[in-house]
């Protein structure tokens, strides 16, 4: 499964026929289809906007997770133990690995 790497943005979208206001997610190179979530009585517009912002940040979040995982995995064992002592717990990369796998559909 391959995803687009382009920058995504969330912007307001209007459906005047249905009298709805929503958010669309578009990439700058128009490689993805428009995904739109409309506000409803069950989901206020601020929540729709917050969800759209999260979706739009997905490519950058995936890149950041992969980078952070690489950095953490490159820490020599003796430094990892020192960091664990400072944090008073071990550094667990499982959460980052799980998020990457989920984003990649695995």
Secondary structure, DSSP 8 states (H G I E B T S, - for coil): -----S-EEEEEEEETTTTEEEEEEEETT--S--EEEE--SSS-HHHHHHHHHHHHTHHHHHHHHHHHHHHHHTS-HHHHHHHHHHHTS----HHHHHHHHHHTT-
